[in-house]
């Protein structure tokens, strides 16, 4: 009868470098999916039609869960968890405040329209004068959300670079799809299927 051994026992028998290399590879593959899904969401904010399907929020949760299981190997950056949670809260707050502001203006327009009908005085003109604010609020909301997605994406690009350099991985194997070209420490390449990028090596900074 074959003895079934615990996975930890098996892992301890493996060459330490191979174990580290395997976990680094897994981490890098997860992170490139997160980067692409975040930047896809950012591109959608600009009105681009994007068919990239990954859910960045779910991917980050999965990455953190994996990282916690590998804490002995130091492949989990607690700072990323704090940054991610804060950025998610901030994005929800920005969206909520933007929606409240827009609906408040619409409410004022409706009230002035009703007052105009009831009194015969053109109060509606006051309400209509506020309508340009809706466009301004929407643009400000988009701009703020764009910055949030940009910062999160750049944080994960930095994390990918750290893993690649620390564990001597080949950056070419971790090429990721981008929909924007304004990130630091990456080399972008325009291909028929879109923009792809690889992280820069230390000597290329």
C-alpha positions in Angstrom: 0.0 0.0 0.0 1.4 3.4 -1.0 1.8 5.8 1.9 0.1 9.1 1.4 2.3 11.9 2.6 1.4 15.4 3.7 2.1 18.1 1.1 4.3 19.9 3.5 6.5 16.8 3.9 6.8 16.6 0.1 7.6 20.3 -0.2 10.4 20.0 2.4 12.0 17.3 0.3 12.1 19.6 -2.8 15.0 21.8 -3.6 14.4 25.1 -1.9 15.2 27.2 -5.0 12.7 25.2 -7.0 10.0 25.7 -4.5 10.6 29.5 -4.4 10.7 29.6 -8.2 7.4 27.8 -8.5 5.6 30.1 -6.1 7.2 33.2 -7.7 6.0 31.9 -11.1 2.4 31.4 -9.7 2.4 34.9 -8.1 3.7 36.5 -11.3 1.0 34.8 -13.4 -1.7 36.0 -11.0 -0.4 39.5 -10.9 -0.3 39.9 -14.7 -4.0 39.0 -14.8 -4.8 41.6 -12.1 -2.8 44.3 -14.0 -4.7 43.6 -17.3 -8.1 43.5 -15.6 -7.5 46.7 -13.7 -6.4 48.6 -16.8 -9.3 47.1 -18.8 -11.6 48.7 -16.2 -9.8 52.0 -16.6 -10.2 51.9 -20.3 -13.9 51.3 -20.0 -14.2 54.5 -18.0 -12.8 56.3 -21.0 -15.6 54.8 -23.1 -13.5 52.2 -24.9 -15.2 48.9 -25.8 -13.1 46.3 -24.0 -13.8 42.5 -24.1 -11.3 41.6 -21.3 -13.4 39.5 -18.9 -11.4 39.0 -15.6 -12.9 40.5 -12.5 -10.0 42.5 -10.9 -11.6 42.6 -7.5 -12.0 38.8 -7.4 -8.5 38.2 -8.7 -7.0 40.4 -6.0 -8.9 38.5 -3.3 -7.7 35.2 -4.7 -4.1 36.5 -4.9 -4.2 37.6 -1.3 -5.6 34.3 -0.2 -2.8 32.4 -2.0 -0.2 34.8 -0.6 -1.4 34.1 3.0 -0.9 30.4 2.4 2.7 31.1 1.3 3.7 33.6 4.0 6.7 31.4 4.9 8.0 32.1 1.5 7.4 35.9 1.7 5.2 36.1 -1.4 2.5 38.2 0.3 2.9 41.9 0.6 0.5 43.1 3.4 0.9 46.7 2.1 -0.9 45.7 -1.1 -3.9 44.5 1.0 -4.1 47.9 2.7 -3.7 49.8 -0.5 -6.3 47.7 -2.3 -8.9 48.0 0.4 -8.4 51.7 0.7 -8.7 52.2 -3.1 -11.8 50.1 -3.3 -13.4 52.1 -0.5 -12.4 55.4 -2.2 -13.7 54.3 -5.6 -17.1 53.4 -4.0 -17.2 56.7 -2.1 -16.4 58.7 -5.3 -19.1 56.9 -7.3 -21.7 57.3 -4.5 -21.0 61.1 -4.1 -21.1 61.6 -7.8 -24.5 59.8 -8.1 -25.9 61.8 -5.1 -24.7 65.1 -6.7 -26.3 64.3 -10.1 -29.6 63.2 -8.6 -29.7 66.2 -6.4 -29.4 68.5 -9.4 -32.1 66.5 -11.2 -34.3 66.9 -8.2 -33.8 70.7 -8.1 -34.7 70.8 -11.8 -37.9 68.8 -11.2 -38.8 71.1 -8.2 -38.3 74.3 -10.2 -40.3 72.8 -13.1 -43.2 72.1 -10.7 -43.0 75.6 -9.2 -43.1 77.1 -12.6 -46.2 75.2 -13.5 -47.9 76.1 -10.2 -46.9 79.7 -10.0 -46.5 80.7 -13.6 -43.1 82.2 -12.7 -40.2 80.6 -14.8 -38.3 79.1 -11.8 -37.4 76.3 -14.2 -34.7 78.6 -15.7 -32.8 78.4 -12.4 -32.9 74.6 -12.5 -31.9 74.4 -16.2 -28.9 76.7 -15.4 -27.6 73.9 -13.1 -27.7 71.2 -15.8 -24.1 71.9 -17.0 -23.0 70.9 -13.5 -24.0 67.3 -14.2 -21.4 67.0 -17.0 -18.8 68.6 -14.8 -19.6 66.2 -11.9 -19.5 63.2 -14.2 -16.1 64.2 -15.7 -14.7 64.8 -12.3 -15.9 61.4 -11.1 -14.4 59.7 -14.1 -11.1 61.6 -13.6 -10.9 60.5 -9.9 -11.8 56.9 -10.7 -9.2 56.9 -13.5 -6.5 58.0 -11.0 -7.6 55.3 -8.5 -7.4 52.5 -11.2 -4.1 53.9 -12.5 -2.5 53.9 -9.0 -3.7 50.3 -8.3 -2.4 49.1 -11.6 1.0 50.8 -11.1 1.3 49.2 -7.6 0.8 45.8 -9.0 3.3 46.5 -11.9 5.8 47.4 -9.2 5.0 44.2 -7.3 5.5 42.1 -10.4 8.9 43.8 -11.1 10.0 43.0 -7.5 9.1 39.3 -7.9 10.7 39.0 -11.3 13.9 40.6 -10.2 14.1 38.9 -6.8 13.7 35.4 -8.1 15.4 35.9 -11.5 12.4 35.2 -13.6 12.3 35.9 -17.3 10.1 39.0 -17.8 9.3 37.9 -21.4 7.3 35.0 -19.9 5.1 37.4 -18.0 4.0 39.7 -20.8 0.6 41.3 -20.0 -2.0 43.1 -22.0 -2.4 46.8 -21.5 -5.0 49.3 -22.8 -3.1 52.4 -21.7 0.5 53.4 -22.3 1.3 55.8 -19.4 2.7 53.4 -16.8 6.2 53.5 -15.4 8.9 50.8 -15.5 7.4 48.8 -18.4 8.2 48.4 -22.0 5.1 48.5 -24.2 4.9 46.9 -27.6 2.0 47.6 -30.0 0.9 44.4 -31.6 -2.1 43.6 -33.9 -4.1 42.3 -30.9 -3.4 45.4 -28.8 -0.7 46.8 -26.5 1.4 44.3 -24.5 4.0 45.1 -21.9 6.9 43.6 -20.0 8.5 44.9 -16.8 11.9 46.5 -17.2 15.0 44.9 -15.8 17.1 46.7 -13.1 19.7 47.7 -15.7 16.9 49.2 -18.0 15.5 51.7 -15.4 
